[in-house]
Amino acid sequence: MHGCNFCCIFAADFHVRRMTAKEVLNKYYGYDAFRPLQEEIINSILAGHDTLAILPTGGGKSICFQVPTLVMDALCMVITPLIALMKDQVENLKRRDIRAVAIYTGMSREQQQVALDNCLYGPYRFLYVSPERLTSEDFRKRIAQLPICLIAVDEAHCISQWGHDFRPSYTQIAEIRSLLPKQVPVLALTATATPEVAEDIKYHLSNNEKGSWNTYRQSIHRNNLNYVVRYCRDDKEKQEQLLHIIKSVQGTAIVYVRNRKRTEELAQLLKDNGMSVGPYHAGMEPNDRARYQDLWQKGEIRIMVCTNAFGMGIDKPDVRLVLHFNLPSSIESYFQEAGRAGRDGQTAYCVALYANDDRAKMLKRITNNYPPEDFVVKVYHNTCDFLQIGEGSGLGHTFALHMDELCHVMHLPVLQTYSALHLLSQAGWIDFQDEQETQPRVRINAPREALYEFNLNKPQEQFLQFLMRQYTGIFTDLQYIRDVDDNIHEILVSLAQRKIVTYLPRTIACAITMTQERQAEVYLPKHVWAERREHYIARLHAMIEYVEQTQFCREQVLAGYFGETDAQPCGKCDICRQRK
């Protein structure tokens, strides 16, 4: 069935002339010409080749899969870990009169099925999903029925063990390919990949075989960016430099810091100095994060002080300054974050502040990110005890986990515990998801015929009727529900107090799914702990070397790290200016 659909797509040329890539670009996007490498990447896909595209932040990656999909007039499955980016791209496509849908955590089973039905029967062209969705057997069965012409893998470095953001769920993508016709190509997209990571991406997406790939790598050079490192004696001088630079460089700015506490402190410092500023970190209420991001996007606040939780999928072209108050742990992360400056092609600055004691602080991250193996095993058992998971039980169950409470009760250090859970996830003992917002869930406990026996007021009665109409299975399973405002929350609380419903309000928590029954003994394979720790240390030292060296052009150092051997001095970084 699926093979016939696929053949019909490519047989369309015999009946109706297919639009060319440039015609699609002009009709839907209003451009007359492609950016560098976009056309070559699109032609590679249209020829049916697996393709790896390494394009810097702001390089127009979405065009590379959207245009060929519209040419083929079929369905593209886009795999991305970023729910905010999914929603943003779906809305952008709809504004261009292109049908698109996303499936993500928080949607009910019915909503997911409707979305997949639309992709099967309706003229939908893009289906956005998270990599975690690929593990669902129901989802896999449905995928095999869809007229998919292309798989686009965003943030493809996440599939590599040696990438800076390895995610085990990405390894499912190769298995998904086996459910589709062999001629369906894959497009792997990333802004950052060393030669080693690039080869690893292709290997894993070819199902651990050496496949035939076309690789396109755009130079990291951007003529409008000025890379600068400012050396400081201590944290106090860092703050002075921050204020000086923010006052000197006019326009929109992003200030990256290491943790949530520092985010709030520096945002307050800038505010006290008369600047319009907003904080952004994962511990904030989602509504507050969205409000500050919206104000910043509209230019109503000038500066965003944030952790690395901010920036993915953000496309604000007029950022004049990206300042790192604290450095990330890899050049990949630094380059991705710094690259959010100057997307409009106008002069912009990428500034890193580096104090005398920063090296020691950065090296401490090794133990925080890769704690001793016996500590990781301890965290496994402490977490199971905390969640009351007995030995030999728990398989398939998902638990909300509040890290602060776990660490307080079990007397565990927060950063190392967080890293230990990630390592256990990568080793396959559990599936650990970072802090995320969970949608409210409701189940009606009382039998339908018994509801009239309760003395319900009119709002309660009306809302229960709404639930019964809207959500099948509301009497047997907890159902995700949307649009819970203050009034509906009060109604649900009142019903829950009377045991008429079970109500789990919206919360922000980590989530653990037991992928195996609780084991008496667990261990970390070499590739999860020892080898990845070694690569982490190498990346960390490369980041330190970038800021400490004073001989070579900053951009040349970055280019060399990503495998460019012929890069010329930029003439604009702090090292080049000193030479002049």
Secondary structure, DSSP 8 states (H G I E B T S, - for coil): -HHHHHHHHHHGGGTS----HHHHIIIII--SS--TTHHHHHHHHHTT-EEEEE--TTS-HHHHHHHHHHHHTSEEEEE-S-HHHHHHHHHHHHHTT--EEEE-TT--HHHHHHHHHHHHHS---EEEE-GGGGG-HHHHHHHTTS-EEEEEETTGGGG-TTSTT--GGGGGHHHHHTTS-TT--EEEEES---HHHHHHHHHHHTTSS---EEEEE--S--TTEEEEEEEESSHHHHHHHHHHHHHHS-SEEEEE-SSHHHHHHHHHHHHHTT--EEEE-TTS-HHHHHHHHHHHHTTSS-EEEE-TTS-TT---TTEEEEEESS--SSHHHHHHHHTTS-TTSS-EEEEEEEETTHHHHHHTHHHHHS--HHHHHHHHHHHHHHTT--TT--TT-EEEE-HHHHHHHHT--HHHHHHHHHHHHHTTSEEEEEEEEE--EEEE-S-GGGGGGS---HHHHHHHHHHHHH-TTTTTS-EE-----HHHHHHHHHHHHTTSEEEE--EEEEEEEESS---S-----TTTTHHHHHHHHHHHHHHHHHHH--SS-HHHHHHHHTT-SS----S-SHHHHHH-
